[in-house]
């Protein structure tokens, strides 16, 4: 009995190649993607196949077709509301993206961990577990985070699967529900080694988020120091006025 290897259709192969160019930053947001004619000439395919390529890209949400103008890389920005307590995984699912996580560092320390957020110093007693993770959406690196977690509240968390949602892990394994998050947002530029982490060929703006998460008054569960790429993220805040002064 002989086995035969499956070869994806030509239109699918071409669309994957264009998607990879978008992911690498070769085709930035708003840039035109190859037209039907260009696809026909470059890949020596029929106009039917070329149309299928553009349809596949549009169906997958990578491009937008503008009648009379062409097909362009779609605005990929994800909105993150800083007034809601929910994590990366849920955020990506809500906006129709496929989230994934890659653990890139882990260490356990006995000493306490301190962090200054909004001018106030917070200290979490040791021992703590510090993890570094890369968070991706549809295979694109979106943020790199360092989280320091209390091992008093989450014993042996370093032995758990840390490539899943931490918020879900807190709730299901430790019966911890976050009640408050104090965060500070600042703007930075990603250069040098950051370009390799985010797989981008040129410097890009980014948001740095430093925060402290609580599960009750003064009960610190974790501290965060994360970097979100600014070309694919928008932060939304809401404020209301309660006085008439």
ChimeraX commands (.cxc) that place a marker at each C-alpha (Angstrom):
marker #1 position 0.00,0.00,0.00 radius 0.5
marker #1 position 1.49,3.33,-1.05 radius 0.5
marker #1 position 0.78,6.69,0.54 radius 0.5
marker #1 position 0.47,9.89,-1.42 radius 0.5
marker #1 position 1.39,13.32,-0.07 radius 0.5
marker #1 position -1.19,16.06,-0.20 radius 0.5
marker #1 position -0.31,19.24,-2.08 radius 0.5
marker #1 position -2.47,22.27,-1.20 radius 0.5
marker #1 position -4.18,24.07,-4.09 radius 0.5
marker #1 position -2.10,26.72,-5.84 radius 0.5
marker #1 position -4.35,29.58,-4.69 radius 0.5
marker #1 position -3.89,28.45,-1.07 radius 0.5
marker #1 position -0.10,28.29,-1.41 radius 0.5
marker #1 position 0.03,31.79,-2.88 radius 0.5
marker #1 position -2.28,33.26,-0.25 radius 0.5
marker #1 position -0.11,31.72,2.53 radius 0.5
marker #1 position 2.98,33.31,0.97 radius 0.5
marker #1 position 1.32,36.75,0.95 radius 0.5
marker #1 position 0.15,36.30,4.55 radius 0.5
marker #1 position 3.72,35.48,5.58 radius 0.5
marker #1 position 4.88,38.72,3.94 radius 0.5
marker #1 position 2.27,40.62,5.99 radius 0.5
marker #1 position 3.38,38.86,9.19 radius 0.5
marker #1 position 7.03,39.72,8.53 radius 0.5
marker #1 position 6.12,43.38,8.02 radius 0.5
marker #1 position 7.09,43.42,4.34 radius 0.5
marker #1 position 3.52,44.49,3.57 radius 0.5
marker #1 position 2.46,46.99,6.22 radius 0.5
marker #1 position -1.05,48.11,7.16 radius 0.5
marker #1 position -2.60,50.06,4.27 radius 0.5
marker #1 position -0.09,48.77,1.72 radius 0.5
marker #1 position -1.44,47.31,-1.54 radius 0.5
marker #1 position -1.13,43.56,-1.98 radius 0.5
marker #1 position -0.36,42.07,-5.41 radius 0.5
marker #1 position -3.22,42.69,-7.83 radius 0.5
marker #1 position -4.97,39.99,-9.84 radius 0.5
marker #1 position -2.78,40.82,-12.86 radius 0.5
marker #1 position 0.42,40.80,-10.78 radius 0.5
marker #1 position -0.47,37.41,-9.29 radius 0.5
marker #1 position -1.13,35.99,-12.76 radius 0.5
marker #1 position 2.21,37.27,-14.09 radius 0.5
marker #1 position 4.34,36.42,-11.04 radius 0.5
marker #1 position 2.99,32.93,-10.34 radius 0.5
marker #1 position 1.93,32.00,-13.88 radius 0.5
marker #1 position -1.61,31.09,-12.86 radius 0.5
marker #1 position -5.04,31.66,-14.36 radius 0.5
marker #1 position -7.23,34.63,-13.56 radius 0.5
marker #1 position -9.57,32.25,-11.72 radius 0.5
marker #1 position -6.74,31.20,-9.38 radius 0.5
marker #1 position -5.68,34.83,-8.89 radius 0.5
marker #1 position -9.23,35.79,-7.90 radius 0.5
marker #1 position -9.31,32.88,-5.45 radius 0.5
marker #1 position -6.08,34.14,-3.85 radius 0.5
marker #1 position -7.56,37.58,-3.18 radius 0.5
marker #1 position -10.83,36.04,-2.00 radius 0.5
marker #1 position -8.93,33.78,0.43 radius 0.5
marker #1 position -7.00,36.75,1.85 radius 0.5
marker #1 position -10.18,38.77,2.29 radius 0.5
marker #1 position -12.11,35.86,3.82 radius 0.5
marker #1 position -9.31,35.32,6.36 radius 0.5
marker #1 position -9.44,38.99,7.34 radius 0.5
marker #1 position -5.98,40.01,6.14 radius 0.5
marker #1 position -7.00,42.45,3.42 radius 0.5
marker #1 position -9.74,44.88,2.42 radius 0.5
marker #1 position -10.86,45.35,-1.18 radius 0.5
marker #1 position -11.74,48.88,-2.24 radius 0.5
marker #1 position -13.71,49.07,-5.47 radius 0.5
marker #1 position -11.84,50.89,-8.20 radius 0.5
marker #1 position -8.65,51.15,-6.14 radius 0.5
marker #1 position -7.36,47.70,-5.30 radius 0.5
marker #1 position -6.75,45.38,-2.34 radius 0.5
marker #1 position -4.93,46.60,0.76 radius 0.5
marker #1 position -3.56,45.14,3.99 radius 0.5
marker #1 position -6.29,45.51,6.57 radius 0.5
marker #1 position -5.96,47.59,9.72 radius 0.5
marker #1 position -5.12,44.93,12.29 radius 0.5
marker #1 position -5.31,47.01,15.46 radius 0.5
marker #1 position -6.87,45.29,18.45 radius 0.5
marker #1 position -8.63,47.43,21.02 radius 0.5
marker #1 position -7.88,46.71,24.67 radius 0.5
marker #1 position -10.15,48.33,27.23 radius 0.5
marker #1 position -8.20,49.32,30.34 radius 0.5
marker #1 position -11.45,49.65,32.29 radius 0.5
marker #1 position -12.19,45.89,32.15 radius 0.5
marker #1 position -10.48,43.01,33.93 radius 0.5
marker #1 position -9.86,40.37,31.28 radius 0.5
marker #1 position -6.80,38.83,29.73 radius 0.5
marker #1 position -5.13,38.56,26.36 radius 0.5
marker #1 position -6.80,35.27,25.42 radius 0.5
marker #1 position -10.32,36.57,25.88 radius 0.5
marker #1 position -9.43,39.88,24.23 radius 0.5
marker #1 position -8.23,38.10,21.08 radius 0.5
marker #1 position -11.21,35.74,20.95 radius 0.5
marker #1 position -13.61,38.70,21.25 radius 0.5
marker #1 position -12.08,40.40,18.20 radius 0.5
marker #1 position -12.02,37.21,16.16 radius 0.5
marker #1 position -8.31,36.40,16.40 radius 0.5
marker #1 position -6.72,33.06,17.30 radius 0.5
marker #1 position -4.59,33.52,20.44 radius 0.5
marker #1 position -1.51,31.50,21.36 radius 0.5
marker #1 position 1.23,31.79,23.97 radius 0.5
marker #1 position 4.90,30.86,24.02 radius 0.5
marker #1 position 6.71,30.54,27.34 radius 0.5
marker #1 position 10.24,31.94,26.89 radius 0.5
marker #1 position 11.47,32.24,30.47 radius 0.5
marker #1 position 10.76,31.02,34.02 radius 0.5
marker #1 position 12.47,31.34,37.37 radius 0.5
marker #1 position 11.54,31.05,41.04 radius 0.5
marker #1 position 12.88,33.54,43.58 radius 0.5
marker #1 position 12.65,33.51,47.37 radius 0.5
marker #1 position 12.97,37.27,47.82 radius 0.5
marker #1 position 10.03,39.70,47.62 radius 0.5
marker #1 position 9.28,41.60,44.42 radius 0.5
marker #1 position 8.66,45.36,44.30 radius 0.5
marker #1 position 7.32,47.55,41.52 radius 0.5
marker #1 position 6.39,51.24,41.25 radius 0.5
marker #1 position 3.05,51.89,39.54 radius 0.5
marker #1 position 1.54,55.37,39.23 radius 0.5
marker #1 position 4.06,56.76,41.75 radius 0.5
marker #1 position 3.33,54.17,44.43 radius 0.5
marker #1 position 5.60,51.30,45.39 radius 0.5
marker #1 position 3.97,47.89,45.76 radius 0.5
marker #1 position 5.74,44.90,47.31 radius 0.5
marker #1 position 4.76,41.25,47.01 radius 0.5
marker #1 position 6.20,38.87,49.59 radius 0.5
marker #1 position 8.35,35.98,48.40 radius 0.5
marker #1 position 8.62,33.37,47.16 radius 0.5
marker #1 position 7.56,34.41,43.66 radius 0.5
marker #1 position 7.50,32.87,40.20 radius 0.5
marker #1 position 8.63,35.12,37.34 radius 0.5
marker #1 position 7.63,34.13,33.83 radius 0.5
marker #1 position 8.28,35.66,30.43 radius 0.5
marker #1 position 5.82,34.95,27.65 radius 0.5
marker #1 position 5.28,35.95,24.04 radius 0.5
marker #1 position 1.60,36.37,23.17 radius 0.5
marker #1 position 0.51,35.91,19.57 radius 0.5
marker #1 position -2.64,36.41,17.53 radius 0.5
marker #1 position -3.00,34.44,14.28 radius 0.5
marker #1 position 0.71,33.69,14.63 radius 0.5
marker #1 position 1.71,37.36,14.87 radius 0.5
marker #1 position 3.65,38.45,18.00 radius 0.5
marker #1 position 1.42,41.04,19.71 radius 0.5
marker #1 position 2.95,41.47,23.15 radius 0.5
marker #1 position 5.83,40.31,25.32 radius 0.5
marker #1 position 5.12,40.11,29.02 radius 0.5
marker #1 position 6.94,39.53,32.27 radius 0.5
marker #1 position 4.63,38.45,35.09 radius 0.5
marker #1 position 5.68,37.91,38.68 radius 0.5
marker #1 position 3.22,35.68,40.56 radius 0.5
marker #1 position 2.84,35.10,44.29 radius 0.5
marker #1 position 3.72,31.52,45.20 radius 0.5
marker #1 position 2.04,32.03,48.56 radius 0.5
marker #1 position -1.30,32.43,46.78 radius 0.5
marker #1 position -0.48,30.18,43.80 radius 0.5
marker #1 position 1.78,27.40,45.13 radius 0.5
marker #1 position 3.62,25.30,42.53 radius 0.5
marker #1 position 2.25,27.39,39.65 radius 0.5
marker #1 position 5.64,26.92,37.97 radius 0.5
marker #1 position 4.68,23.28,37.46 radius 0.5
marker #1 position 1.45,24.15,35.64 radius 0.5
marker #1 position 0.92,24.74,31.94 radius 0.5
marker #1 position 1.94,28.38,31.70 radius 0.5
marker #1 position 1.08,28.68,28.02 radius 0.5
marker #1 position -2.61,28.96,28.89 radius 0.5
marker #1 position -4.63,31.90,30.21 radius 0.5
marker #1 position -3.29,32.87,33.65 radius 0.5
marker #1 position -6.64,34.34,34.62 radius 0.5
marker #1 position -8.31,30.99,33.92 radius 0.5
marker #1 position -5.53,29.23,35.84 radius 0.5
marker #1 position -6.03,31.53,38.83 radius 0.5
marker #1 position -9.75,30.79,38.86 radius 0.5
marker #1 position -9.81,27.05,38.15 radius 0.5
marker #1 position -6.74,25.90,40.11 radius 0.5
marker #1 position -6.52,28.43,42.94 radius 0.5
marker #1 position -10.08,29.80,43.21 radius 0.5
marker #1 position -8.69,33.31,42.85 radius 0.5
marker #1 position -10.77,36.02,41.19 radius 0.5
marker #1 position -9.06,39.31,40.43 radius 0.5
marker #1 position -10.95,42.24,41.88 radius 0.5
marker #1 position -8.73,45.19,40.93 radius 0.5
marker #1 position -5.84,46.00,38.63 radius 0.5
marker #1 position -3.72,49.13,39.04 radius 0.5
marker #1 position -1.92,49.91,35.77 radius 0.5
marker #1 position 0.39,52.51,34.28 radius 0.5
marker #1 position 0.70,53.05,30.52 radius 0.5
marker #1 position 3.65,54.64,28.73 radius 0.5
marker #1 position 4.84,54.94,25.11 radius 0.5
marker #1 position 8.17,53.50,23.92 radius 0.5
marker #1 position 9.91,52.55,20.66 radius 0.5
marker #1 position 10.91,48.99,19.89 radius 0.5
marker #1 position 14.42,48.80,18.44 radius 0.5
marker #1 position 17.45,46.50,18.51 radius 0.5
marker #1 position 16.68,43.05,20.04 radius 0.5
marker #1 position 12.97,43.88,20.16 radius 0.5
marker #1 position 12.79,43.65,16.37 radius 0.5
marker #1 position 13.70,39.95,16.52 radius 0.5
marker #1 position 11.14,39.31,19.25 radius 0.5
marker #1 position 8.32,40.92,17.30 radius 0.5
marker #1 position 9.56,39.76,13.88 radius 0.5
marker #1 position 9.48,43.23,12.39 radius 0.5
marker #1 position 12.15,44.65,10.04 radius 0.5
marker #1 position 12.03,48.22,11.34 radius 0.5
marker #1 position 11.46,50.09,14.65 radius 0.5
marker #1 position 7.82,50.34,15.71 radius 0.5
marker #1 position 6.00,52.26,18.46 radius 0.5
marker #1 position 4.81,50.31,21.47 radius 0.5
marker #1 position 2.95,50.60,24.75 radius 0.5
marker #1 position 4.55,49.56,28.01 radius 0.5
marker #1 position 2.05,48.46,30.65 radius 0.5
marker #1 position 3.14,48.08,34.27 radius 0.5
marker #1 position 0.54,46.80,36.69 radius 0.5
marker #1 position -0.43,45.16,39.95 radius 0.5
marker #1 position -3.35,42.72,40.23 radius 0.5
marker #1 position -5.29,42.19,43.45 radius 0.5
marker #1 position -7.69,39.55,44.78 radius 0.5
marker #1 position -9.04,41.62,47.62 radius 0.5
marker #1 position -7.82,44.64,49.55 radius 0.5
marker #1 position -4.02,44.66,49.56 radius 0.5
marker #1 position -3.80,41.03,48.44 radius 0.5
marker #1 position -1.38,41.06,45.49 radius 0.5
marker #1 position -1.65,38.08,43.14 radius 0.5
marker #1 position 0.75,39.19,40.39 radius 0.5
marker #1 position 2.69,42.09,38.94 radius 0.5
marker #1 position 3.07,42.82,35.24 radius 0.5
marker #1 position 5.59,44.52,32.98 radius 0.5
marker #1 position 4.39,44.08,29.40 radius 0.5
marker #1 position 5.13,45.55,25.99 radius 0.5
marker #1 position 2.34,45.75,23.39 radius 0.5
marker #1 position 3.19,46.60,19.79 radius 0.5
marker #1 position 1.69,50.00,19.02 radius 0.5
marker #1 position 0.99,49.38,15.34 radius 0.5
marker #1 position -1.51,46.65,16.19 radius 0.5
marker #1 position -2.98,47.78,19.52 radius 0.5
marker #1 position -5.24,50.55,20.67 radius 0.5
marker #1 position -5.99,51.21,24.34 radius 0.5
marker #1 position -9.45,52.46,25.22 radius 0.5
marker #1 position -10.40,54.20,28.47 radius 0.5
marker #1 position -13.69,55.48,29.77 radius 0.5
marker #1 position -14.23,58.15,32.40 radius 0.5
marker #1 position -17.34,59.68,33.90 radius 0.5
marker #1 position -17.92,62.81,35.93 radius 0.5
marker #1 position -19.88,62.41,39.14 radius 0.5
marker #1 position -19.82,65.97,40.46 radius 0.5
marker #1 position -21.16,69.22,39.07 radius 0.5
marker #1 position -18.25,71.42,40.06 radius 0.5
marker link #1:1,2 radius 0.2
marker link #1:2,3 radius 0.2
marker link #1:3,4 radius 0.2
marker link #1:4,5 radius 0.2
marker link #1:5,6 radius 0.2
marker link #1:6,7 radius 0.2
marker link #1:7,8 radius 0.2
marker link #1:8,9 radius 0.2
marker link #1:9,10 radius 0.2
marker link #1:10,11 radius 0.2
marker link #1:11,12 radius 0.2
marker link #1:12,13 radius 0.2
marker link #1:13,14 radius 0.2
marker link #1:14,15 radius 0.2
marker link #1:15,16 radius 0.2
marker link #1:16,17 radius 0.2
marker link #1:17,18 radius 0.2
marker link #1:18,19 radius 0.2
marker link #1:19,20 radius 0.2
marker link #1:20,21 radius 0.2
marker link #1:21,22 radius 0.2
marker link #1:22,23 radius 0.2
marker link #1:23,24 radius 0.2
marker link #1:24,25 radius 0.2
marker link #1:25,26 radius 0.2
marker link #1:26,27 radius 0.2
marker link #1:27,28 radius 0.2
marker link #1:28,29 radius 0.2
marker link #1:29,30 radius 0.2
marker link #1:30,31 radius 0.2
marker link #1:31,32 radius 0.2
marker link #1:32,33 radius 0.2
marker link #1:33,34 radius 0.2
marker link #1:34,35 radius 0.2
marker link #1:35,36 radius 0.2
marker link #1:36,37 radius 0.2
marker link #1:37,38 radius 0.2
marker link #1:38,39 radius 0.2
marker link #1:39,40 radius 0.2
marker link #1:40,41 radius 0.2
marker link #1:41,42 radius 0.2
marker link #1:42,43 radius 0.2
marker link #1:43,44 radius 0.2
marker link #1:44,45 radius 0.2
marker link #1:45,46 radius 0.2
marker link #1:46,47 radius 0.2
marker link #1:47,48 radius 0.2
marker link #1:48,49 radius 0.2
marker link #1:49,50 radius 0.2
marker link #1:50,51 radius 0.2
marker link #1:51,52 radius 0.2
marker link #1:52,53 radius 0.2
marker link #1:53,54 radius 0.2
marker link #1:54,55 radius 0.2
marker link #1:55,56 radius 0.2
marker link #1:56,57 radius 0.2
marker link #1:57,58 radius 0.2
marker link #1:58,59 radius 0.2
marker link #1:59,60 radius 0.2
marker link #1:60,61 radius 0.2
marker link #1:61,62 radius 0.2
marker link #1:62,63 radius 0.2
marker link #1:63,64 radius 0.2
marker link #1:64,65 radius 0.2
marker link #1:65,66 radius 0.2
marker link #1:66,67 radius 0.2
marker link #1:67,68 radius 0.2
marker link #1:68,69 radius 0.2
marker link #1:69,70 radius 0.2
marker link #1:70,71 radius 0.2
marker link #1:71,72 radius 0.2
marker link #1:72,73 radius 0.2
marker link #1:73,74 radius 0.2
marker link #1:74,75 radius 0.2
marker link #1:75,76 radius 0.2
marker link #1:76,77 radius 0.2
marker link #1:77,78 radius 0.2
marker link #1:78,79 radius 0.2
marker link #1:79,80 radius 0.2
marker link #1:80,81 radius 0.2
marker link #1:81,82 radius 0.2
marker link #1:82,83 radius 0.2
marker link #1:83,84 radius 0.2
marker link #1:84,85 radius 0.2
marker link #1:85,86 radius 0.2
marker link #1:86,87 radius 0.2
marker link #1:87,88 radius 0.2
marker link #1:88,89 radius 0.2
marker link #1:89,90 radius 0.2
marker link #1:90,91 radius 0.2
marker link #1:91,92 radius 0.2
marker link #1:92,93 radius 0.2
marker link #1:93,94 radius 0.2
marker link #1:94,95 radius 0.2
marker link #1:95,96 radius 0.2
marker link #1:96,97 radius 0.2
marker link #1:97,98 radius 0.2
marker link #1:98,99 radius 0.2
marker link #1:99,100 radius 0.2
marker link #1:100,101 radius 0.2
marker link #1:101,102 radius 0.2
marker link #1:102,103 radius 0.2
marker link #1:103,104 radius 0.2
marker link #1:104,105 radius 0.2
marker link #1:105,106 radius 0.2
marker link #1:106,107 radius 0.2
marker link #1:107,108 radius 0.2
marker link #1:108,109 radius 0.2
marker link #1:109,110 radius 0.2
marker link #1:110,111 radius 0.2
marker link #1:111,112 radius 0.2
marker link #1:112,113 radius 0.2
marker link #1:113,114 radius 0.2
marker link #1:114,115 radius 0.2
marker link #1:115,116 radius 0.2
marker link #1:116,117 radius 0.2
marker link #1:117,118 radius 0.2
marker link #1:118,119 radius 0.2
marker link #1:119,120 radius 0.2
marker link #1:120,121 radius 0.2
marker link #1:121,122 radius 0.2
marker link #1:122,123 radius 0.2
marker link #1:123,124 radius 0.2
marker link #1:124,125 radius 0.2
marker link #1:125,126 radius 0.2
marker link #1:126,127 radius 0.2
marker link #1:127,128 radius 0.2
marker link #1:128,129 radius 0.2
marker link #1:129,130 radius 0.2
marker link #1:130,131 radius 0.2
marker link #1:131,132 radius 0.2
marker link #1:132,133 radius 0.2
marker link #1:133,134 radius 0.2
marker link #1:134,135 radius 0.2
marker link #1:135,136 radius 0.2
marker link #1:136,137 radius 0.2
marker link #1:137,138 radius 0.2
marker link #1:138,139 radius 0.2
marker link #1:139,140 radius 0.2
marker link #1:140,141 radius 0.2
marker link #1:141,142 radius 0.2
marker link #1:142,143 radius 0.2
marker link #1:143,144 radius 0.2
marker link #1:144,145 radius 0.2
marker link #1:145,146 radius 0.2
marker link #1:146,147 radius 0.2
marker link #1:147,148 radius 0.2
marker link #1:148,149 radius 0.2
marker link #1:149,150 radius 0.2
marker link #1:150,151 radius 0.2
marker link #1:151,152 radius 0.2
marker link #1:152,153 radius 0.2
marker link #1:153,154 radius 0.2
marker link #1:154,155 radius 0.2
marker link #1:155,156 radius 0.2
marker link #1:156,157 radius 0.2
marker link #1:157,158 radius 0.2
marker link #1:158,159 radius 0.2
marker link #1:159,160 radius 0.2
marker link #1:160,161 radius 0.2
marker link #1:161,162 radius 0.2
marker link #1:162,163 radius 0.2
marker link #1:163,164 radius 0.2
marker link #1:164,165 radius 0.2
marker link #1:165,166 radius 0.2
marker link #1:166,167 radius 0.2
marker link #1:167,168 radius 0.2
marker link #1:168,169 radius 0.2
marker link #1:169,170 radius 0.2
marker link #1:170,171 radius 0.2
marker link #1:171,172 radius 0.2
marker link #1:172,173 radius 0.2
marker link #1:173,174 radius 0.2
marker link #1:174,175 radius 0.2
marker link #1:175,176 radius 0.2
marker link #1:176,177 radius 0.2
marker link #1:177,178 radius 0.2
marker link #1:178,179 radius 0.2
marker link #1:179,180 radius 0.2
marker link #1:180,181 radius 0.2
marker link #1:181,182 radius 0.2
marker link #1:182,183 radius 0.2
marker link #1:183,184 radius 0.2
marker link #1:184,185 radius 0.2
marker link #1:185,186 radius 0.2
marker link #1:186,187 radius 0.2
marker link #1:187,188 radius 0.2
marker link #1:188,189 radius 0.2
marker link #1:189,190 radius 0.2
marker link #1:190,191 radius 0.2
marker link #1:191,192 radius 0.2
marker link #1:192,193 radius 0.2
marker link #1:193,194 radius 0.2
marker link #1:194,195 radius 0.2
marker link #1:195,196 radius 0.2
marker link #1:196,197 radius 0.2
marker link #1:197,198 radius 0.2
marker link #1:198,199 radius 0.2
marker link #1:199,200 radius 0.2
marker link #1:200,201 radius 0.2
marker link #1:201,202 radius 0.2
marker link #1:202,203 radius 0.2
marker link #1:203,204 radius 0.2
marker link #1:204,205 radius 0.2
marker link #1:205,206 radius 0.2
marker link #1:206,207 radius 0.2
marker link #1:207,208 radius 0.2
marker link #1:208,209 radius 0.2
marker link #1:209,210 radius 0.2
marker link #1:210,211 radius 0.2
marker link #1:211,212 radius 0.2
marker link #1:212,213 radius 0.2
marker link #1:213,214 radius 0.2
marker link #1:214,215 radius 0.2
marker link #1:215,216 radius 0.2
marker link #1:216,217 radius 0.2
marker link #1:217,218 radius 0.2
marker link #1:218,219 radius 0.2
marker link #1:219,220 radius 0.2
marker link #1:220,221 radius 0.2
marker link #1:221,222 radius 0.2
marker link #1:222,223 radius 0.2
marker link #1:223,224 radius 0.2
marker link #1:224,225 radius 0.2
marker link #1:225,226 radius 0.2
marker link #1:226,227 radius 0.2
marker link #1:227,228 radius 0.2
marker link #1:228,229 radius 0.2
marker link #1:229,230 radius 0.2
marker link #1:230,231 radius 0.2
marker link #1:231,232 radius 0.2
marker link #1:232,233 radius 0.2
marker link #1:233,234 radius 0.2
marker link #1:234,235 radius 0.2
marker link #1:235,236 radius 0.2
marker link #1:236,237 radius 0.2
marker link #1:237,238 radius 0.2
marker link #1:238,239 radius 0.2
marker link #1:239,240 radius 0.2
marker link #1:240,241 radius 0.2
marker link #1:241,242 radius 0.2
marker link #1:242,243 radius 0.2
marker link #1:243,244 radius 0.2
marker link #1:244,245 radius 0.2
view
